[in-house]
Amino acid sequence: MNIVNLIGIALQALYRNKIRSFLTMLGIIIGVASVIAMLAIGEGSKKSIQEQVSGMGTNMITVIPGAQRRHGVSMGREGAQSLTFNDMYEIEKNSNSIMYLSPEVRGNGQVIFGTENEPSTIYGVNLDYLEIKKFTISSGRMFSEREILTSAKVCVIGKTVYDNIFGETNVDPIGKTIRFNNIPMTVIGVLNPKGLSTFGHDQDDILIAPYTTVQKRILAITHLHAIVVSAISEKHSAQVVEDIENTLRMTHRISKNDEDDFRIRSQEELIKSFTSISDVLTVLLAVIASISLLVGGIGIMNIMYVSVTERTREIGLRMAIGGKGRDILLQFLIEALLLSMIGGLLGIALGIGSTKLVHIFMQWPVYIQTEAVLLSFIICTAIGIFFGWYPAQKAAKLDPIDALRYE
């Protein structure tokens, strides 16, 4: 008997028991849909994290002071040597893979304009800072080198600061004088909005001013809170990190057996860290969803056993008129395969549809991978063969005489 005839017989058998066939496929449908949806949500969250981190500058490297340990004893943050301008100049001199470099000093305080009063953070930086952090000016301008040299009391404000201080009055902030902790500052520019960072921090709640202004007029310090660097490209990030580490260990005179009194954070490491966490969660969700596929496979095996028992006399009659064992085997194996394949196709449709609905109504980031869809279908097909094989083999090994006598 050829394959086409066997497929026809299998389809007729499934059609005769429509409700039972559908309920059997339900486990496969739910399993495939769950796997596709979970992988889409996991992959979507991973891509969302990568985009958010990239929005802060994929090549960005941040150097901050850190606690030092000498001879196994922690000296605490107070014992750590602060970052200095000399460190920044040495880093720039000793690395050929740096595109932008900026000092960073920051302080918290109240921004005051008229009767409005809101807390915010001011960052003292140089002209490279906008390129490193991927900020752009929406109106006005950035401060100049001359304003840095003269410690000019000028600043560029973020969208949140603008909304809090000028939003209700709809006043053009350019040229207006605000106060930051009672220090008058002239607003010369407004930044384009960036929204929340990966950690939920409002990137628009910021004032940017010359680092000399923040150091001398607001904080009264000479050291740096951080040095931010942008590598030429992502592939140069690791080299820049190595150059910075070697330079600072030399300038800080850190001996071979002592730990660093600074910390280096790169966006590449951050992306890898978040991606690894997201991958683990995605695999966990996919494994949990795959349990439904396993349950669906057990359902197929169960229903095929029932089908073999119900059709024992039919099997005996087919054998009596010349049907071979392999024909019976293929007949029931094709039935099991059709159950899993039809269930898989319906599961794919349900999975894609439910993923789209999650994105529309819950606003979760999703990304449907073609590989995940194909893998789910291949797995459910394999499950049909695996769980359908034993009942089909049992049917093929029936004795024709015993089968004909079966009541």
C-alpha positions in Angstrom: 0.0 0.0 0.0 1.5 3.3 -1.0 2.0 6.4 1.3 -0.8 8.4 -0.3 -3.4 5.7 0.5 -2.1 5.4 4.0 -2.4 9.2 4.5 -5.9 9.1 3.2 -6.9 6.3 5.6 -5.2 8.1 8.5 -7.1 11.3 7.7 -10.4 9.4 7.5 -9.7 7.8 10.9 -8.9 11.2 12.5 -12.0 12.8 10.9 -14.3 10.0 12.3 -13.2 11.1 15.8 -12.9 14.8 15.3 -13.4 15.9 19.0 -11.1 13.2 20.3 -8.4 14.1 17.7 -8.7 17.8 18.6 -8.4 17.2 22.3 -5.4 15.0 21.6 -3.8 17.8 19.6 -4.5 20.4 22.2 -1.5 19.5 24.3 0.7 19.9 21.2 -1.0 23.2 20.2 -0.5 24.7 23.7 3.0 23.4 23.9 4.2 24.8 20.6 2.4 28.1 21.2 3.9 28.4 24.7 7.5 27.7 23.4 7.1 30.3 20.6 5.6 32.9 22.9 8.2 32.4 25.7 11.2 32.5 23.3 9.7 35.6 21.6 9.3 37.4 24.9 12.8 36.4 26.1 14.5 37.4 22.8 12.5 40.6 22.8 13.6 41.6 26.3 17.2 40.8 25.3 17.1 43.0 22.3 15.4 45.7 24.2 18.2 45.7 26.8 20.8 45.7 24.1 19.1 48.7 22.4 18.9 50.6 25.7 22.5 50.0 26.7 23.6 50.9 23.1 21.6 54.1 23.5 24.0 55.1 26.3 27.0 54.5 24.0 28.1 50.9 23.1 31.8 51.9 23.1 31.5 53.8 26.4 33.9 52.9 29.2 33.7 54.4 32.7 36.5 54.6 35.3 35.5 55.3 38.9 37.4 55.2 42.2 37.2 52.0 44.1 38.2 50.6 47.5 41.8 49.4 47.6 43.1 46.3 49.5 46.7 46.2 50.6 48.1 42.9 51.9 44.6 41.5 52.2 43.2 44.4 54.2 40.5 46.6 52.8 41.3 50.3 53.0 37.7 51.3 52.2 36.7 54.0 49.8 38.4 56.6 51.9 41.7 54.8 51.4 41.3 54.8 47.6 43.3 57.3 45.6 41.0 59.7 43.8 41.0 60.0 40.1 42.9 63.2 38.9 43.3 65.2 35.7 46.8 63.7 35.5 45.2 60.2 35.3 43.0 61.4 32.4 45.9 62.9 30.5 48.0 59.8 30.9 45.1 57.5 29.7 44.7 59.7 26.6 48.5 59.6 26.0 48.9 55.9 26.5 46.0 54.6 24.3 45.6 54.9 20.6 42.1 53.3 20.6 40.3 56.2 22.3 38.0 58.4 20.3 36.5 60.6 23.0 37.4 61.2 26.6 35.9 63.4 29.3 36.3 64.0 33.1 33.1 63.8 35.1 32.2 65.5 38.4 28.7 65.5 39.7 26.6 66.9 42.5 23.0 66.8 43.6 21.0 69.9 44.5 17.9 72.1 43.9 17.2 73.8 40.6 15.4 77.0 41.1 13.6 79.3 38.7 11.1 81.8 40.0 8.7 79.9 42.2 9.7 76.5 40.8 12.1 74.3 42.8 13.1 70.8 41.8 15.9 68.4 42.8 18.3 67.3 40.1 21.9 66.4 39.3 24.5 68.5 37.7 27.4 66.9 35.7 30.6 68.8 35.1 32.2 67.5 31.8 34.0 68.7 28.7 32.9 68.9 25.0 33.4 65.2 24.3 30.7 64.2 26.8 27.8 64.6 24.4 29.4 62.2 21.9 30.3 59.6 24.5 26.8 59.6 26.1 25.0 60.0 22.8 23.2 63.2 23.8 22.1 65.7 21.2 21.0 69.4 21.5 17.4 70.2 20.6 17.7 74.0 21.0 20.5 76.4 21.9 24.1 75.3 22.0 26.8 73.4 23.9 29.3 75.4 26.0 32.7 76.3 24.4 36.3 75.6 25.3 36.6 79.2 26.4 33.7 78.8 28.8 35.5 75.7 30.3 38.7 77.7 30.7 36.9 80.6 32.4 34.7 78.4 34.6 31.6 80.1 33.1 28.3 79.7 34.9 26.5 78.2 32.0 24.6 74.9 31.6 22.6 72.7 29.3 19.5 71.1 30.7 17.7 67.8 30.1 14.0 67.5 29.0 12.9 66.5 32.5 14.5 69.6 34.1 12.9 71.8 31.4 9.5 70.3 32.0 9.8 70.7 35.8 11.1 74.2 35.7 9.8 75.8 32.5 7.1 73.4 31.3 4.0 75.0 32.9 4.9 78.5 31.9 6.1 77.5 28.4 9.0 79.9 28.7 11.9 79.6 26.3 14.7 78.6 28.6 17.6 79.8 26.4 19.3 82.8 28.1 17.3 82.4 31.3 19.1 82.4 34.6 18.4 79.5 37.0 20.0 78.7 40.3 21.6 75.4 41.3 22.1 75.4 45.1 22.0 79.2 45.0 24.7 79.4 42.3 23.3 81.3 39.3 23.6 79.5 36.0 22.6 80.7 32.5 20.8 78.1 30.4 22.4 78.0 26.9 20.9 74.7 25.6 18.3 72.0 26.0 19.0 68.3 25.3 16.8 66.0 23.2 15.0 63.4 25.4 16.5 59.9 26.0 14.0 58.4 28.5 14.8 55.9 31.2 18.0 53.9 31.2 18.2 50.1 31.6 18.3 50.6 35.4 15.2 52.8 35.4 17.2 56.0 35.9 15.7 59.2 34.2 18.5 60.2 31.7 16.8 63.5 31.1 16.9 64.7 34.7 20.3 66.3 34.2 22.2 69.6 34.0 25.5 69.6 32.0 28.0 72.3 32.8 31.8 72.8 32.3 33.7 70.6 34.7 35.7 73.6 35.9 32.5 75.4 36.9 31.2 72.4 38.9 34.5 71.8 40.5 35.3 75.3 41.6 32.0 77.0 42.1 29.7 74.2 43.2 31.6 71.3 44.8 35.0 73.0 45.7 37.0 69.9 44.8 40.1 69.2 42.6 39.6 65.4 42.0 37.3 63.6 39.5 34.3 61.4 40.3 34.8 59.5 37.0 36.6 59.4 33.7 34.3 58.5 30.8 35.9 57.2 27.5 34.6 56.1 24.1 36.6 53.6 22.2 37.0 53.9 18.4 34.7 50.9 17.9 33.3 48.0 19.9 36.1 45.7 19.0 38.6 48.2 20.5 36.8 48.3 23.9 38.8 45.5 25.4 42.1 47.1 24.3 41.1 50.4 25.8 40.1 48.7 29.1 43.6 47.0 29.2 45.3 50.3 28.4 43.4 52.2 31.2 44.2 49.4 33.7 47.9 49.4 32.9 48.1 53.2 32.9 46.3 53.7 36.2 48.2 51.0 38.0 51.4 52.8 36.9 50.2 56.3 37.8 48.8 55.2 41.2 51.9 53.2 41.9 50.0 50.0 42.6 52.3 47.1 43.3 51.9 43.7 41.6 50.3 42.1 44.7 47.9 44.9 45.5 44.4 45.2 44.1 43.3 48.2 42.0 42.0 51.3 43.7 39.7 52.0 40.7 37.0 50.2 38.8 36.5 50.0 35.0 33.0 49.4 33.6 32.4 48.9 29.9 29.1 48.8 28.1 30.2 45.6 26.4 30.5 43.8 29.8 27.1 45.2 30.8 25.5 43.9 27.6 27.1 40.5 28.1 25.9 40.4 31.7 22.3 41.3 30.9 22.3 39.0 27.8 23.5 36.0 29.9 20.8 36.6 32.5 18.2 37.0 29.8 19.4 33.8 28.0 19.1 31.8 31.2 15.6 33.1 31.8 14.6 32.4 28.2 15.9 28.8 28.4 14.1 28.3 31.7 10.8 29.6 30.2 11.2 27.4 27.1 11.9 24.3 29.2 8.8 25.0 31.3 6.7 25.5 28.1 8.2 22.3 26.6 6.6 20.3 29.4 3.3 20.9 27.6 4.8 19.3 24.4 5.8 16.3 26.5 2.3 16.0 27.9 0.9 16.4 24.4 3.2 13.5 23.3 1.9 11.3 26.1 -1.6 12.2 25.0 -0.8 11.0 21.5 0.6 7.7 22.7 -2.5 7.2 24.9 -5.0 7.9 22.1 -3.1 5.7 19.7 -3.2 2.8 22.2 -7.0 3.4 22.4 -7.2 3.5 18.6 -5.3 0.2 18.2 -7.5 -1.5 20.8 -10.7 -0.2 19.1 -9.6 -1.3 15.6 -8.1 -4.7 16.5 -10.6 -6.5 14.2 -10.0 -4.0 11.4 -6.2 -4.7 11.7 -6.9 -8.5 11.7 -9.0 -8.1 8.6 -6.4 -6.1 6.7 -3.8 -8.7 7.6 -6.1 -11.5 6.5 -6.5 -10.0 3.0 -2.8 -9.6 2.5 -1.8 -6.5 4.5 1.7 -6.6 5.8 3.0 -5.6 9.2 4.9 -2.6 7.8 1.7 -1.3 6.2 -0.1 -1.5 9.6 2.9 0.1 11.3 3.0 3.0 8.8 -0.8 3.5 9.0 -0.8 4.1 12.7 2.5 6.0 12.7 1.1 8.3 10.0 -1.9 8.9 12.2 0.2 9.9 15.1 2.4 12.1 12.9 -0.6 13.8 11.4 -1.9 14.5 14.9 1.4 16.1 16.0 2.0 18.0 12.7 -1.5 19.5 12.5 -1.3 20.4 16.2 2.1 21.9 15.5 0.8 24.1 12.7 -2.2 25.3 14.8 0.2 25.9 17.7 2.5 28.0 15.5 -0.5 30.1 14.5 -1.6 30.4 18.1 1.9 31.2 19.3 2.5 34.0 16.8 -1.0 35.4 17.4 -0.7 35.4 21.2 2.8 37.0 21.0 1.4 39.8 18.9 -1.4 40.3 21.4 1.1 40.4 24.3 3.0 43.1 22.4 -0.1 45.2 21.6 -1.9 45.0 25.0 0.9 44.6 27.5 3.5 46.7 25.5 6.2 44.0 26.2 9.1 43.9 23.7 8.8 40.7 21.6 10.9 39.2 18.8 9.7 36.1 16.9 12.6 34.1 15.6 12.1 32.0 12.5 14.5 29.4 14.0 12.3 29.1 17.1 9.2 28.5 14.9 11.0 25.8 12.8 12.5 24.2 15.9 9.1 24.0 17.6 7.6 22.3 14.5 10.5 19.9 14.2 10.3 18.9 17.9 6.5 18.3 17.8 7.0 16.2 14.6 9.6 14.2 16.4 7.3 13.8 19.4 4.6 12.4 17.1 7.0 9.8 15.7 8.5 8.9 19.1 5.2 8.5 21.0 3.4 7.0 18.0 6.0 4.4 17.3 5.3 1.9 20.1 1.4 1.8 19.6 2.0 1.4 15.9 4.5 -1.4 16.4 2.1 -3.1 18.8 -0.6 -3.0 16.0 1.8 -4.3 13.4 2.7 -7.3 15.6 -0.9 -8.5 16.2 -1.6 -12.0 15.3 -4.3 -11.9 12.4 -6.3 -14.9 13.9 -6.3 -13.4 17.4 -7.2 -10.0 16.0 -10.2 -11.4 14.0 -11.5 -13.2 17.2 -11.2 -10.0 19.3 -14.5 -8.8 20.7 
